[in-house]
């Protein structure tokens, strides 16, 4: 009978494992975008008579003295027969709409959407394919061309496609527009290897009248989900806006916040950003300029965060320039920190950031030596284990002593039977006599939990872990094990470690403890493989340490 039951349990476990594998194959990967939105697809032409109103947003109007701050309604673009302007560098592939000069498409060739399809780059900006997500900029104010009743300006360019050539370190794309005697040049300056680029304006006022306007830049997004999220359990990193203020270097402004009311703050310098898993886009104005940071929603329900710069005055016959920096790429902390203070905080490690930051710093330095994030996690685990060695040793000694007195505890149970009060008193006296702390065995887990949770967010939020392989079947440490073998190994090591611990005197507690390896195995199925790897290595080291201490104490307690 026992053999039949064992066979049924094993068969059920195998069938369950195969079903989970099939589910993971069917639903565990992000869907690829339609072919028309792939990076290899050419930008669509704007047919004659069409408009690009989906790319227009409320153009901010700077507040002037004695005048309330307001926003102009969306305006329809003038019909145009043109194509999007394609720009390619070594790390960016983007498209600029000549209507307004907005960046309406942007993909990242260095970051494939899926590991099994390196030919399909991750798409950050999209002008209505899978989602609406744009980086807009322009000149508003009294004479700004983007504030005209007739619509946003239609820029001309010398070419329809630009590419950073081999050996070329910088690429400049210029768009031109003239109106009422004022000549405008909108200049995009790209640098090799950089995800940030400058968007500048040159105003040549030949109108005979003074010109004044304000630079504005904003990020516009719909309420669609995060395409870069890789967690099958629904555990999601922050998707929403953020900005910098002197009192709060990293201030989140969620879509729910924007639904309730708009935000408006005046700061010197600063930045505005839109965050998602692994990637961030940010507008960074000049550090010494006073800018109005603002959030709002347009008539179509899209969310906007941006800034409006100070008024720029250009006398007749004179020229002036203004610019801002746009970052669109991965959350690489050292790059973000160089661009603007506080921007590196968009790599959001949560409330345990003060633990996560040193962990990432140490992990990054280990990786610089080993060149593999999997082995780096293993070395990090050993270092953390050594740091907690004295505390763990004291705890394991306490558990070993409890294991040694287990026969005496069993004797007390037989002696007092169901009299729980007397049983508890006798146990406390025994613990006091043997110098045993019954809660000592919990300390290693309690102490490691903050480290465990901080490492969880490091592995989940750090783009360096995205699609980072270890060995064999573990090709991406940031997502779950595709075959769930590491969680199973983790459960097995937890079971072995449990055998070294003393059996709880309470029968119900003992049953619960026996179920813990199974419960944790299912719990860890969906965790990032790198985190499960950390726990497996930690368990193995704990088993070795606990086995050694237990044998040493048991040998010392035996009569000579």
PENORHU-V179135 format. One line per field, one symbol per residue. phi: phi as a letter, one per 40 degrees, with the letter a starting at -180 (. if undefined). burial: 1 if it has 9 or more other ideal C-beta (glycine too) atoms within 8 Angstrom, else 0. Layout:
# PENORHU-V179135
phi: ???
burial: ???
This chain:
# PENORHU-V179135
phi: .cccccccccccccccccccccccccbcbccccddcbcccccccccccgcbbccccbdccbccbdgbccabcccbcccdababcccbbbcbbbbbbcccggccbaabbdcbccbccbccbccbccabhccababbbaibbgdbccccccchccbcbbcbbabaccdgccabbbbbbabafgbbbbbbbbbbdgbcbacbbbbbbcbcgbcbaabcbaabbaccccccccbcccgcbccbicaabbdcacabcbcccccccacbaabbcggababbacgbabacbcdccbcbccababcccgccbbabbcccbbbcdgbbabaaabbbaicccdccccccadgcccccccgccdcccccccdcccccccccgaccccccccccccccccddcccccccccccccccddccccccccbfcccccccccccccdcccfbcccccccdccccdccccccdccccccccccfccbafccbaccbcccbfcccccccccccccccccccdccdccccccccddcccccccdbcddccccdcccccccccccccccccccccccccc
burial: 00000000000000001001101100010000100011100010010000010011111111000000000101101101000111111011111111111111111110111100100111111110111111111111100111110011111010000101000001101111101011111111111100111111111111100011111111111100011111110001101111111000011111101100001110111111111111111111110010111111110001111111100101010001011111111111101110110111011110011011101101110110010111111111111110011011111111111111110010011001000000100110011000010001101100110111111111111111110111000101111110010111111111111101100010001100100110011001111111111111111111101110110111000000
